[in-house]
Amino acid sequence: MATVTVDTARCVAGGQCTRLAPDVFDQDEEDGTSVLLRPDVPTARLAAVQTAVALCPGAAIRLRTGP
């Protein structure tokens, strides 16, 4: 199981996460910061979330895998 968190204080509203995994992330309509739609990452979306973590300009996304 993989879980993801977003530190909205570090988010710079770049939107890469939303474009890569729109079923996991959204953007706040007011300030553009990332909104987490689901903390439990579906196996089929793991690669997209890993890419979102790697590309996040504010290093605001954390992914935890394992039990």
N, C-alpha and C positions, 0 to 999 in steps of 0.2 A: 504494500500500500504506500502511496506517495501522498504527501500533503503539502500545500503551498500556503505561504503567508505573504502579505504585502505590508511594508512599513510606509504608510501614507506620508509620514513626515519626510521621508527620503525621496519619495516619488517626485519626478520632475515633469510629469505629464507628457512624456514622449509618445506614448501610445503603441509602442512596439508589441507589448503584451496583448493588447486588445486585438491587434491585427493578426497576431500569431495564434492566439487561442481565445476566440470570442465567446466560446462556451464556458470559459473559466474566468476571464477578466472582462470588465467593462470600464468605461471612464465616467467619472462624475461630470454631470452636465455643467456645473458651475465653474469648477477649477481644473477639470481635466485629469485629476489624479485617478489612479487605478482603484477600481472597486472589485473586490473579489466576489465572484458569483458562486464558486464552489471550492471549498478548501481541499476536498478529496479529489485528487486528480485521476480521471479514468485512464486505464492502461493505454488505451488507444491515443490519448492526448499527451502522454508523458514526454515524448520527443519535442512537441511544440512548446510545452511548458519549460523544458530544459533550455530550449533556444531562447525563450523569453527571459529566463534568468540570466543567461549569458549576455544578452543584448541590452538589458535594462541599464540606461545611462545613469540612473541614480543608485544602482545596486540595492533597490528596494524590495526585490522579490527573493524569497528564500524557499527552497524546495527540500523537503525531508523525505527520504525513502527508507523503507524498512518498517519493522514493527513499532 
